[in-house]
């Protein structure tokens, strides 16, 4: 099963792709979609939509996992991230591929065993788990790999989220 993990944002969208075969999870790719602050916001959203669509087409995942929104102190930032997340979800919907969502806490807990892990800890753990030569950068890509890892681990049927049952019923 190939899984695309996405860490949504409007300045940087992280993505990570893993392949799960049996109990083995291997790294396929990771990276980031970046948009410039000088660009009009609607152009940034259009670019994110287009790039997510290309990534889905390139890697052909059987499942997409996306991190859900968490509390933002700045309401404007929360709105912008929510709008970017909306175009990401639209690209996923148009692809016809099922998706699941995980909270940041669920991802951190699954990957590190600690729900309040720092971004640098996520990078180090993903390097170790996926046997990478260096920590995945930017940290948004590491977060996306962690989201994909979380989906891969919970899809075994033994995960507390029962992801496999949700996936098979769609």
N, C-alpha and C positions, 0 to 999 in steps of 0.2 A: 504494500500500500504506500503510495507516495502522498506526502502531506506537505502542504504549503502553510507556513505560519506567518502571520502578519501582525506587526506592531504599528497600529495606526497613528498618524500624525498629519500635520499639514506642511511643516517645514521638512521633516524627514519621516518617511514611511519605511520601516524595516521589513525585510522579508527573509525567510529561511525555508529551505526545502530539505526534507529528510525522506529516506526510504526505509520502510519497515518490512522486514521479511522474517517471519517467525518472531523470535525474541530479539533479533538483531536490528538496530537502528543505525543507519549510516548517513553521513552528510552528503548532500547532493550539491547545494549551492546556497549562497546567502549574499545579501547586499542591501542597498538602500536607494530609495527614490527620493531625490532632493528637489525642492522648489525654492526659488529665490524670493527674498523678502520684497524685492523691487517689482515683482510681477503682480498683476491684478489677482485678487483672491480667486475669482471664478476661473481664471486661466490656470492657476495652481491646481484647482480641483479637477479641471479637464485633463491636465497632464497626469495627475495621480490615477484617474480612471483609466486613461489610455495605457499607462505603464503597468498597472495591475492586470489589465486585460492581456497585455503582451506576456507578462510573467506566467499567467495561467496557461496561455497558449503554448509557451515554450516548454514548461515543465510538466504540463498535463497531470496535475494532481487528482487523486480520487477523493480527497477531502481537503477543505481549507479550514484552518483554525485561526481565529482572530481574537485579540485581547479586547475585552470590554472596557468601557470607560470607567475611570476611577475618579474620585473627588479631586476637583481642581479648585484652588483658592481663587484663581482669576476666572471670573465668569466668561469673559471674552475668549480666553484660551479654550475653555470647555466647549463653547459654541463652535469655534473653528475646528477643533479636533472632532467634534460630533458631526460636523458637516463633511469633513474629510472621510470620516468613518462611513458616512452615508454613501458617498460615491464608491468607496471600496466595496461595501455590501452590494451595491447595484451591479458592479462589475462581476462579483461572485454570482449573483442571481442570474445575470445574463449568460454566464458560462454554463449554468445548469448543474454545477458541482455542489454537493451538500457542504454545509459549513457548521461549525460549532464555535461556541464562545467560551472563553475562560476569563475569570477575573485575574488581575495581576497577582493577588494573594494566592489563588489556586496554582498559577504557573510557578511562582517562587517556591511555594510549599512542595510541589511535585518535583521540581528540579533540584532544589538545594536542601529541602527538609525544613526550611525556615521561611515563613511567609512574609518577612520584612527584609529579605536579602537586598543588598545594594547592587547597583548595576555592575560594578566591577566584579562582584562575586558571581553574578550570572555569567559574565564573560568567561571567567576562569573555569567555572563548572562546565559550561558548554564546550570549551576547549578540551577539557578532560573527557567528557562523555562521548564526544564525537571524534576524539583522537585527532584534533587539528594541530597544525604546527605552531599556530599563534592564536591569541584570543580573537574572536570574531569582532570586526569593527565595521561601522560604528556600533556603539552599544545598542542602538535600535535594531540592528541586524542580529545581535546576540539575543536580544529579547524575543525577536521573531523566531529564531531557532528554538528558544526555550518554549514558546507557544506550540510550535510543531512537535517538539519532544513530548510535551504534556499530552497532546492529542494522541501521539503514538503509544505512549505508556498506558494511557487510560483506555485505549482501544483494544487492549488485550482481554477485556471482559472482567478482569480482576480489579480494575480501577473503581474508585468510589463513585465516579460520575456515571458509570454504566454507559459509556460512550458507544460501545459496540451496538448495544440494543437500540440506541437513538439512531445511529447511522443506518442500521439494517431496516428500520421501520420507515425511512424516508423514501 
